[in-house]
Amino acid sequence: MSTNYSGEKINQRQRVCPKCKSFVTHEKVNDKQIACPLCGNRLDGPPIRVRRITPGELAVMVASYEKDRQSGKT
């Protein structure tokens, strides 16, 4: 059995870490957990399939995060 990931499987593990708020490709710990490579926060369950985020949608999310951060909400 190969442990290599296709590009699609890697894309499934790309997400924003709920702990450190970084957009990273999470590392597979075992069949039921993935972990953030920056802070080590582990998430239970296999990666879920999500639709791709367009650059425009990502810009809106980043702008919203920055606005909240500057207003002291985070």
N, CA, C and O atoms as a printed pandas DataFrame, in Angstrom:
     atom_number atom_name residue_name chain_id  residue_number  x_coord  y_coord  z_coord
0              1         N          MET        A               1    0.846   -1.180    0.000
1              2        CA          MET        A               1    0.000    0.000    0.000
2              3         C          MET        A               1    0.891    1.243    0.000
3              4         O          MET        A               1    1.820    1.355    0.800
4              5         N          SER        A               2    0.602    2.146   -0.881
5              6        CA          SER        A               2    1.402    3.356   -1.010
6              7         C          SER        A               2    0.983    4.399    0.019
7              8         O          SER        A               2   -0.202    4.559    0.311
8              9         N          THR        A               3    1.967    5.102    0.561
9             10        CA          THR        A               3    1.661    6.171    1.514
10            11         C          THR        A               3    1.703    7.537    0.844
11            12         O          THR        A               3    1.521    8.560    1.504
12            13         N          ASN        A               4    1.941    7.560   -0.469
13            14        CA          ASN        A               4    1.987    8.831   -1.190
14            15         C          ASN        A               4    0.585    9.397   -1.355
15            16         O          ASN        A               4   -0.391    8.656   -1.470
16            17         N          TYR        A               5    0.503   10.701   -1.365
17            18        CA          TYR        A               5   -0.771   11.375   -1.540
18            19         C          TYR        A               5   -0.834   12.012   -2.910
19            20         O          TYR        A               5    0.158   12.546   -3.406
20            21         N          SER        A               6   -1.989   11.954   -3.509
21            22        CA          SER        A               6   -2.185   12.672   -4.765
22            23         C          SER        A               6   -2.426   14.138   -4.428
23            24         O          SER        A               6   -2.644   14.487   -3.267
24            25         N          GLY        A               7   -2.387   14.980   -5.425
25            26        CA          GLY        A               7   -2.642   16.398   -5.203
26            27         C          GLY        A               7   -4.002   16.653   -4.602
27            28         O          GLY        A               7   -4.159   17.574   -3.800
28            29         N          GLU        A               8   -4.994   15.854   -4.970
29            30        CA          GLU        A               8   -6.356   16.022   -4.430
30            31         C          GLU        A               8   -6.384   15.720   -2.928
31            32         O          GLU        A               8   -7.037   16.435   -2.168
32            33         N          LYS        A               9   -5.689   14.680   -2.500
33            34        CA          LYS        A               9   -5.676   14.353   -1.067
34            35         C          LYS        A               9   -4.948   15.428   -0.266
35            36         O          LYS        A               9   -5.348   15.744    0.855
36            37         N          ILE        A              10   -3.891   15.986   -0.828
37            38        CA          ILE        A              10   -3.182   17.074   -0.144
38            39         C          ILE        A              10   -4.104   18.280   -0.021
39            40         O          ILE        A              10   -4.150   18.918    1.030
40            41         N          ASN        A              11   -4.840   18.600   -1.084
41            42        CA          ASN        A              11   -5.775   19.729   -1.028
42            43         C          ASN        A              11   -6.839   19.519    0.032
43            44         O          ASN        A              11   -7.304   20.491    0.629
44            45         N          GLN        A              12   -7.237   18.285    0.284
45            46        CA          GLN        A              12   -8.243   18.001    1.305
46            47         C          GLN        A              12   -7.725   18.312    2.701
47            48         O          GLN        A              12   -8.514   18.603    3.600
48            49         N          ARG        A              13   -6.418   18.254    2.896
49            50        CA          ARG        A              13   -5.840   18.518    4.214
50            51         C          ARG        A              13   -5.457   19.972    4.402
51            52         O          ARG        A              13   -4.945   20.334    5.461
52            53         N          GLN        A              14   -5.688   20.815    3.409
53            54        CA          GLN        A              14   -5.371   22.238    3.543
54            55         C          GLN        A              14   -6.542   22.934    4.220
55            56         O          GLN        A              14   -7.675   22.884    3.742
56            57         N          ARG        A              15   -6.257   23.565    5.312
57            58        CA          ARG        A              15   -7.310   24.258    6.057
58            59         C          ARG        A              15   -6.701   25.241    7.042
59            60         O          ARG        A              15   -5.486   25.266    7.240
60            61         N          VAL        A              16   -7.545   26.041    7.651
61            62        CA          VAL        A              16   -7.106   26.986    8.675
62            63         C          VAL        A              16   -7.130   26.255   10.012
63            64         O          VAL        A              16   -8.138   25.663   10.397
64            65         N          CYS        A              17   -6.019   26.309   10.696
65            66        CA          CYS        A              17   -5.927   25.667   12.007
66            67         C          CYS        A              17   -6.771   26.464   13.005
67            68         O          CYS        A              17   -6.613   27.681   13.105
68            69         N          PRO        A              18   -7.660   25.802   13.740
69            70        CA          PRO        A              18   -8.496   26.541   14.705
70            71         C          PRO        A              18   -7.712   27.102   15.891
71            72         O          PRO        A              18   -8.195   28.008   16.571
72            73         N          LYS        A              19   -6.525   26.586   16.148
73            74        CA          LYS        A              19   -5.742   27.055   17.291
74            75         C          LYS        A              19   -4.836   28.232   16.922
75            76         O          LYS        A              19   -4.888   29.280   17.565
76            77         N          CYS        A              20   -4.000   28.060   15.877
77            78        CA          CYS        A              20   -3.034   29.117   15.549
78            79         C          CYS        A              20   -3.485   29.992   14.377
79            80         O          CYS        A              20   -2.807   30.962   14.037
80            81         N          LYS        A              21   -4.616   29.661   13.761
81            82        CA          LYS        A              21   -5.234   30.439   12.677
82            83         C          LYS        A              21   -4.370   30.525   11.418
83            84         O          LYS        A              21   -4.521   31.461   10.632
84            85         N          SER        A              22   -3.468   29.563   11.218
85            86        CA          SER        A              22   -2.638   29.536   10.018
86            87         C          SER        A              22   -3.283   28.641    8.968
87            88         O          SER        A              22   -3.861   27.607    9.305
88            89         N          PHE        A              23   -3.189   29.030    7.700
89            90        CA          PHE        A              23   -3.688   28.202    6.606
90            91         C          PHE        A              23   -2.546   27.301    6.173
91            92         O          PHE        A              23   -1.591   27.752    5.541
92            93         N          VAL        A              24   -2.651   26.008    6.521
93            94        CA          VAL        A              24   -1.560   25.068    6.269
94            95         C          VAL        A              24   -2.107   23.738    5.765
95            96         O          VAL        A              24   -3.306   23.474    5.847
96            97         N          THR        A              25   -1.218   22.914    5.248
97            98        CA          THR        A              25   -1.562   21.532    4.910
98            99         C          THR        A              25   -1.266   20.698    6.144
99           100         O          THR        A              25   -0.108   20.531    6.528
100          101         N          HIS        A              26   -2.323   20.171    6.768
101          102        CA          HIS        A              26   -2.159   19.395    7.987
102          103         C          HIS        A              26   -1.483   18.061    7.686
103          104         O          HIS        A              26   -1.683   17.483    6.618
104          105         N          GLU        A              27   -0.689   17.583    8.623
105          106        CA          GLU        A              27    0.015   16.315    8.487
106          107         C          GLU        A              27   -0.869   15.192    9.013
107          108         O          GLU        A              27   -1.586   15.361    9.999
108          109         N          LYS        A              28   -0.811   14.059    8.353
109          110        CA          LYS        A              28   -1.586   12.902    8.782
110          111         C          LYS        A              28   -0.851   12.217    9.920
111          112         O          LYS        A              28    0.286   11.777    9.746
112          113         N          VAL        A              29   -1.486   12.120   11.092
113          114        CA          VAL        A              29   -0.893   11.465   12.254
114          115         C          VAL        A              29   -1.174    9.967   12.171
115          116         O          VAL        A              29   -0.265    9.146   12.296
116          117         N          ASN        A              30   -2.429    9.625   11.959
117          118        CA          ASN        A              30   -2.848    8.245   11.743
118          119         C          ASN        A              30   -4.122    8.293   10.898
119          120         O          ASN        A              30   -4.466    9.349   10.368
120          121         N          ASP        A              31   -4.820    7.178   10.764
121          122        CA          ASP        A              31   -6.005    7.144    9.903
122          123         C          ASP        A              31   -7.150    8.004   10.419
123          124         O          ASP        A              31   -8.068    8.326    9.664
124          125         N          LYS        A              32   -7.111    8.375   11.678
125          126        CA          LYS        A              32   -8.224    9.126   12.252
126          127         C          LYS        A              32   -7.865   10.520   12.723
127          128         O          LYS        A              32   -8.741   11.241   13.200
128          129         N          GLN        A              33   -6.610   10.928   12.608
129          130        CA          GLN        A              33   -6.209   12.249   13.081
130          131         C          GLN        A              33   -5.265   12.929   12.099
131          132         O          GLN        A              33   -4.461   12.288   11.421
132          133         N          ILE        A              34   -5.393   14.249   12.050
133          134        CA          ILE        A              34   -4.434   15.089   11.341
134          135         C          ILE        A              34   -3.972   16.149   12.332
135          136         O          ILE        A              34   -4.669   16.442   13.304
136          137         N          ALA        A              35   -2.795   16.724   12.086
137          138        CA          ALA        A              35   -2.240   17.698   13.021
138          139         C          ALA        A              35   -1.655   18.878   12.264
139          140         O          ALA        A              35   -1.141   18.725   11.156
140          141         N          CYS        A              36   -1.736   20.053   12.869
141          142        CA          CYS        A              36   -1.142   21.256   12.312
142          143         C          CYS        A              36    0.377   21.149   12.432
143          144         O          CYS        A              36    0.880   20.865   13.519
144          145         N          PRO        A              37    1.122   21.369   11.347
145          146        CA          PRO        A              37    2.579   21.262   11.439
146          147         C          PRO        A              37    3.221   22.416   12.214
147          148         O          PRO        A              37    4.380   22.307   12.616
148          149         N          LEU        A              38    2.501   23.510   12.432
149          150        CA          LEU        A              38    3.072   24.662   13.131
150          151         C          LEU        A              38    2.892   24.584   14.643
151          152         O          LEU        A              38    3.848   24.764   15.397
152          153         N          CYS        A              39    1.659   24.313   15.085
153          154        CA          CYS        A              39    1.406   24.321   16.523
154          155         C          CYS        A              39    1.171   22.928   17.100
155          156         O          CYS        A              39    1.167   22.761   18.319
156          157         N          GLY        A              40    0.974   21.916   16.234
157          158        CA          GLY        A              40    0.768   20.554   16.716
158          159         C          GLY        A              40   -0.649   20.232   17.120
159          160         O          GLY        A              40   -0.915   19.120   17.575
160          161         N          ASN        A              41   -1.574   21.171   16.969
161          162        CA          ASN        A              41   -2.971   20.925   17.318
162          163         C          ASN        A              41   -3.516   19.773   16.484
163          164         O          ASN        A              41   -3.394   19.774   15.259
164          165         N          ARG        A              42   -4.121   18.786   17.154
165          166        CA          ARG        A              42   -4.654   17.612   16.460
166          167         C          ARG        A              42   -6.160   17.735   16.269
167          168         O          ARG        A              42   -6.881   18.222   17.141
168          169         N          LEU        A              43   -6.608   17.285   15.115
169          170        CA          LEU        A              43   -8.027   17.272   14.794
170          171         C          LEU        A              43   -8.448   15.830   14.605
171          172         O          LEU        A              43   -7.769   15.069   13.917
172          173         N          ASP        A              44   -9.570   15.444   15.212
173          174        CA          ASP        A              44  -10.077   14.086   15.068
174          175         C          ASP        A              44  -10.836   13.944   13.767
175          176         O          ASP        A              44  -11.398   14.907   13.245
176          177         N          GLY        A              45  -10.840   12.752   13.264
177          178        CA          GLY        A              45  -11.585   12.444   12.050
178          179         C          GLY        A              45  -10.754   12.640   10.807
179          180         O          GLY        A              45   -9.804   13.423   10.794
180          181         N          PRO        A              46  -11.117   11.925    9.766
181          182        CA          PRO        A              46  -10.401   12.093    8.497
182          183         C          PRO        A              46  -10.719   13.446    7.886
183          184         O          PRO        A              46  -11.739   14.048    8.220
184          185         N          PRO        A              47   -9.876   13.927    7.009
185          186        CA          PRO        A              47  -10.150   15.210    6.355
186          187         C          PRO        A              47  -11.467   15.156    5.591
187          188         O          PRO        A              47  -11.766   14.164    4.927
188          189         N          ILE        A              48  -12.236   16.205    5.686
189          190        CA          ILE        A              48  -13.498   16.255    4.960
190          191         C          ILE        A              48  -13.282   16.935    3.615
191          192         O          ILE        A              48  -12.381   17.758    3.454
192          193         N          ARG        A              49  -14.106   16.585    2.678
193          194        CA          ARG        A              49  -14.027   17.218    1.366
194          195         C          ARG        A              49  -14.759   18.550    1.427
195          196         O          ARG        A              49  -15.910   18.627    1.856
196          197         N          VAL        A              50  -14.085   19.569    0.999
197          198        CA          VAL        A              50  -14.688   20.894    0.947
198          199         C          VAL        A              50  -14.475   21.466   -0.443
199          200         O          VAL        A              50  -13.554   21.074   -1.159
200          201         N          ARG        A              51  -15.323   22.380   -0.804
201          202        CA          ARG        A              51  -15.153   22.994   -2.123
202          203         C          ARG        A              51  -13.940   23.915   -2.091
203          204         O          ARG        A              51  -13.529   24.392   -1.034
204          205         N          ARG        A              52  -13.391   24.147   -3.241
205          206        CA          ARG        A              52  -12.222   25.022   -3.340
206          207         C          ARG        A              52  -12.629   26.467   -3.075
207          208         O          ARG        A              52  -13.712   26.900   -3.470
208          209         N          ILE        A              53  -11.759   27.201   -2.411
209          210        CA          ILE        A              53  -11.997   28.610   -2.123
210          211         C          ILE        A              53  -11.322   29.434   -3.206
211          212         O          ILE        A              53  -10.148   29.229   -3.512
212          213         N          THR        A              54  -12.061   30.355   -3.779
213          214        CA          THR        A              54  -11.492   31.213   -4.818
214          215         C          THR        A              54  -10.613   32.279   -4.161
215          216         O          THR        A              54  -10.778   32.580   -2.979
216          217         N          PRO        A              55   -9.689   32.844   -4.918
217          218        CA          PRO        A              55   -8.847   33.908   -4.347
218          219         C          PRO        A              55   -9.667   35.082   -3.810
219          220         O          PRO        A              55   -9.296   35.678   -2.799
220          221         N          GLY        A              56  -10.765   35.419   -4.467
221          222        CA          GLY        A              56  -11.616   36.512   -3.993
222          223         C          GLY        A              56  -12.248   36.204   -2.648
223          224         O          GLY        A              56  -12.329   37.072   -1.779
224          225         N          GLU        A              57  -12.701   34.957   -2.478
225          226        CA          GLU        A              57  -13.301   34.553   -1.200
226          227         C          GLU        A              57  -12.253   34.561   -0.092
227          228         O          GLU        A              57  -12.541   34.961    1.036
228          229         N          LEU        A              58  -11.037   34.120   -0.412
229          230        CA          LEU        A              58   -9.971   34.129    0.581
230          231         C          LEU        A              58   -9.629   35.561    0.990
231          232         O          LEU        A              58   -9.366   35.827    2.162
232          233         N          ALA        A              59   -9.633   36.481    0.026
233          234        CA          ALA        A              59   -9.354   37.891    0.331
234          235         C          ALA        A              59  -10.403   38.462    1.276
235          236         O          ALA        A              59  -10.071   39.228    2.181
236          237         N          VAL        A              60  -11.667   38.095    1.075
237          238        CA          VAL        A              60  -12.748   38.568    1.958
238          239         C          VAL        A              60  -12.559   38.005    3.362
239          240         O          VAL        A              60  -12.751   38.722    4.344
240          241         N          MET        A              61  -12.184   36.722    3.473
241          242        CA          MET        A              61  -11.980   36.115    4.789
242          243         C          MET        A              61  -10.808   36.767    5.518
243          244         O          MET        A              61  -10.888   37.030    6.718
244          245         N          VAL        A              62   -9.724   37.026    4.794
245          246        CA          VAL        A              62   -8.548   37.661    5.407
246          247         C          VAL        A              62   -8.885   39.080    5.850
247          248         O          VAL        A              62   -8.482   39.503    6.933
248          249         N          ALA        A              63   -9.620   39.817    5.022
249          250        CA          ALA        A              63  -10.005   41.187    5.380
250          251         C          ALA        A              63  -10.885   41.186    6.633
251          252         O          ALA        A              63  -10.724   42.035    7.510
252          253         N          SER        A              64  -11.809   40.236    6.711
253          254        CA          SER        A              64  -12.677   40.135    7.881
254          255         C          SER        A              64  -11.867   39.806    9.136
255          256         O          SER        A              64  -12.098   40.379   10.201
256          257         N          TYR        A              65  -10.914   38.878    9.001
257          258        CA          TYR        A              65  -10.067   38.516   10.132
258          259         C          TYR        A              65   -9.250   39.719   10.599
259          260         O          TYR        A              65   -9.150   39.982   11.797
260          261         N          GLU        A              66   -8.670   40.441    9.654
261          262        CA          GLU        A              66   -7.864   41.615   10.006
262          263         C          GLU        A              66   -8.720   42.691   10.674
263          264         O          GLU        A              66   -8.280   43.330   11.630
264          265         N          LYS        A              67   -9.927   42.890   10.179
265          266        CA          LYS        A              67  -10.830   43.872   10.777
266          267         C          LYS        A              67  -11.154   43.492   12.224
267          268         O          LYS        A              67  -11.134   44.343   13.113
268          269         N          ASP        A              68  -11.457   42.186   12.459
269          270        CA          ASP        A              68  -11.742   41.702   13.806
270          271         C          ASP        A              68  -10.520   41.822   14.713
271          272         O          ASP        A              68  -10.640   42.169   15.888
272          273         N          ARG        A              69   -9.345   41.531   14.156
273          274        CA          ARG        A              69   -8.110   41.592   14.940
274          275         C          ARG        A              69   -7.812   43.024   15.360
275          276         O          ARG        A              69   -7.395   43.266   16.493
276          277         N          GLN        A              70   -8.021   43.965   14.461
277          278        CA          GLN        A              70   -7.747   45.365   14.775
278          279         C          GLN        A              70   -8.758   45.949   15.751
279          280         O          GLN        A              70   -8.442   46.871   16.503
280          281         N          SER        A              71   -9.982   45.407   15.737
281          282        CA          SER        A              71  -10.995   45.897   16.679
282          283         C          SER        A              71  -10.879   45.220   18.034
283          284         O          SER        A              71  -11.610   45.565   18.962
284          285         N          GLY        A              72   -9.955   44.244   18.162
285          286        CA          GLY        A              72   -9.716   43.617   19.456
286          287         C          GLY        A              72  -10.573   42.403   19.738
287          288         O          GLY        A              72  -10.643   41.958   20.884
288          289         N          LYS        A              73  -11.234   41.847   18.717
289          290        CA          LYS        A              73  -12.093   40.680   18.943
290          291         C          LYS        A              73  -11.313   39.383   19.041
291          292         O          LYS        A              73  -11.821   38.410   19.598
292          293         N          THR        A              74  -10.083   39.337   18.514
293          294        CA          THR        A              74   -9.317   38.093   18.566
294          295         C          THR        A              74   -8.071   38.264   19.384
295          296         O          THR        A              74   -7.300   37.318   19.538
